[in-house]
Amino acid sequence: MEFPERFSNLPEYTWPRMRALLDPHTPGGEVVNLTIGEPNHAFPDFLARKIDERVASFGDYPNNYGTPELLGAIAGWIQRRYGVAMAEDQIMALNGTREGLFSAAIALSPETKNGARTRILLPNPFYPVYMIAALSAGADPLYMAATADTGHLPDLDALDAETLDRTTIFYLCSPSNPQGAVASREYWKRLLDLAEQHDFIIFSDECYSEIWRDTPPIGGLEMVQEFGPDPERVFIFHSLSKRSNLPGFRSGFVAGGKKGMAEIRQLRAYAGAPLPGPLQHASISVWEDEAHVDASRERYRDKFDIADRILGSVPGYASPPAGFFLWLPVADGADAALKVWRETGVRVLPGAYLARDVDGVNPGTGYIRVALVADEPELERGLTELRDCIYT
């Protein structure tokens, strides 16, 4: 039996690859896990009560696109956060944003454009679902190096007209994972101009938008309203996973133009997995509450202060404006991750495991990713041990 050729050269997925690197070795001390971006802060204390209010509806098929009440709550949050009014038919609830980032590409990317096989552009390093979505849509993924030299965002000036004329979707992650870079208004204006000139769609992955230090990151719909391109140009993806410390809740949304959303909803009708009814009901209250978000954000600010104090003298250290990752420079990420694990028990992720080789170069090789998810005393100990092991 043969299997799809388009998936035949995938590298081993990030987490099995990391376990294969580290787990054969005994940790050198008490384990501090700073690998996966799994928030450990408290989620809203009203959540269980809200689920219980609709627990009987686990016996019902859920609303495929999101209940009117949930879509209204999301629209209200978008209005408060970005000053953009959205109709309910411009929003769809998601069973986690990974589902949406994948299925929206299948729904909106044609097989050919201007007589050629289409291309989907993505930053490198990147969230792996971008790549799988491109391959599943029958497009050629183009990995755009997002390095310190480019502000840790894809270099728009490096794109030629032939590539752009074949492009159907551009994945932008801002704040970026893993570097925490935030796209500026100038960057958005340039990207929107290219999208208008070459007729492609921007998928704005904004899952880390509510974790910031000084200034709330701007969003894609906000930029559409400010600069006035075709409203079908941008679709935003949000989640309660990072914002509300609910990665296991699998609740998010996609929002954008009415025409594109109709296509996304049509695919969901046939192949989607809608959010269960009790979780839709509870999500309403979570999107309407900011107190728990503010409290969590303050803790992340404190954690970045801890990181700055411990690692601020490390050459090349950059304190990101948003997100909850450190992107730390090392000679080789895999070697550094193994060394710190074997000598201290601190567990970090090699940067190369988040990126792909392009022309023999992997832009993540010289980095490790550190997630600031542990409690503050454990984080302080872990970062101190990491610093003393690798940088002194």
FENCORQUI-V109236 format. One record per backbone hydrogen bond with DSSP energy under -0.5 kcal/mol. NH is the residue of the N-H (numbers start at 1). CO is the residue of the C=O. If there is no record, write none. Layout:
# FENCORQUI-V109236
nh: [NH & NH]
co: [CO & CO]
This chain:
# FENCORQUI-V109236
nh: [7 & 8 & 10 & 17 & 18 & 19 & 20 & 21 & 22 & 23 & 25 & 28 & 32 & 34 & 34 & 38 & 39 & 47 & 50 & 51 & 52 & 53 & 54 & 54 & 55 & 57 & 58 & 59 & 60 & 71 & 72 & 73 & 74 & 75 & 76 & 77 & 78 & 79 & 80 & 81 & 82 & 83 & 83 & 84 & 90 & 91 & 92 & 93 & 94 & 96 & 99 & 100 & 101 & 102 & 103 & 104 & 105 & 106 & 107 & 108 & 109 & 110 & 113 & 116 & 118 & 119 & 120 & 121 & 122 & 124 & 125 & 126 & 130 & 132 & 133 & 134 & 135 & 136 & 137 & 138 & 139 & 140 & 141 & 142 & 143 & 144 & 144 & 145 & 146 & 147 & 150 & 151 & 152 & 153 & 155 & 156 & 158 & 159 & 164 & 165 & 166 & 166 & 167 & 167 & 168 & 169 & 170 & 171 & 172 & 172 & 174 & 174 & 175 & 176 & 178 & 180 & 188 & 189 & 190 & 191 & 192 & 193 & 194 & 195 & 196 & 197 & 198 & 199 & 200 & 201 & 202 & 203 & 203 & 204 & 204 & 205 & 205 & 206 & 206 & 209 & 211 & 212 & 213 & 217 & 223 & 224 & 225 & 226 & 227 & 228 & 233 & 235 & 236 & 237 & 238 & 240 & 243 & 244 & 246 & 246 & 249 & 250 & 252 & 253 & 254 & 255 & 256 & 261 & 262 & 263 & 264 & 265 & 266 & 267 & 268 & 269 & 270 & 270 & 271 & 272 & 279 & 280 & 281 & 282 & 283 & 284 & 284 & 285 & 286 & 287 & 288 & 289 & 289 & 294 & 295 & 296 & 297 & 298 & 299 & 300 & 301 & 302 & 303 & 304 & 305 & 306 & 307 & 308 & 309 & 310 & 311 & 312 & 314 & 317 & 320 & 321 & 322 & 323 & 323 & 326 & 328 & 328 & 330 & 333 & 336 & 337 & 338 & 339 & 340 & 341 & 342 & 343 & 344 & 345 & 345 & 346 & 347 & 348 & 349 & 351 & 352 & 353 & 354 & 355 & 358 & 361 & 363 & 365 & 367 & 368 & 369 & 370 & 371 & 372 & 373 & 379 & 380 & 381 & 382 & 383 & 384 & 385 & 386 & 387 & 388 & 389 & 390 & 391 & 392]
co: [4 & 5 & 7 & 13 & 14 & 15 & 16 & 17 & 18 & 19 & 22 & 341 & 345 & 32 & 347 & 36 & 37 & 44 & 46 & 47 & 48 & 49 & 50 & 51 & 52 & 54 & 55 & 56 & 57 & 67 & 68 & 69 & 70 & 71 & 72 & 73 & 74 & 75 & 76 & 77 & 78 & 78 & 79 & 78 & 87 & 88 & 254 & 65 & 252 & 94 & 96 & 96 & 97 & 98 & 99 & 100 & 102 & 102 & 103 & 104 & 105 & 108 & 116 & 113 & 111 & 166 & 140 & 169 & 142 & 144 & 354 & 354 & 127 & 128 & 129 & 130 & 131 & 132 & 133 & 135 & 134 & 118 & 139 & 120 & 141 & 122 & 142 & 143 & 124 & 145 & 147 & 148 & 147 & 150 & 145 & 154 & 155 & 156 & 160 & 161 & 162 & 163 & 163 & 164 & 119 & 119 & 201 & 121 & 170 & 203 & 172 & 205 & 181 & 181 & 176 & 176 & 184 & 185 & 186 & 187 & 188 & 189 & 190 & 191 & 192 & 193 & 194 & 195 & 195 & 168 & 233 & 170 & 201 & 202 & 235 & 172 & 203 & 204 & 237 & 206 & 208 & 210 & 321 & 209 & 219 & 220 & 221 & 222 & 223 & 224 & 230 & 202 & 255 & 204 & 253 & 251 & 239 & 240 & 240 & 241 & 246 & 246 & 94 & 238 & 92 & 236 & 90 & 257 & 258 & 259 & 260 & 261 & 262 & 263 & 264 & 265 & 266 & 267 & 267 & 268 & 276 & 276 & 277 & 278 & 279 & 280 & 281 & 281 & 282 & 283 & 284 & 285 & 286 & 290 & 291 & 292 & 293 & 294 & 295 & 296 & 297 & 298 & 299 & 300 & 301 & 302 & 303 & 304 & 305 & 306 & 307 & 308 & 311 & 314 & 318 & 180 & 180 & 208 & 211 & 370 & 326 & 368 & 366 & 365 & 332 & 333 & 334 & 335 & 336 & 337 & 338 & 339 & 340 & 340 & 341 & 340 & 32 & 346 & 369 & 367 & 364 & 350 & 351 & 352 & 361 & 358 & 361 & 362 & 364 & 328 & 349 & 326 & 34 & 324 & 371 & 375 & 376 & 377 & 378 & 379 & 380 & 381 & 382 & 383 & 384 & 385 & 386 & 387 & 387]
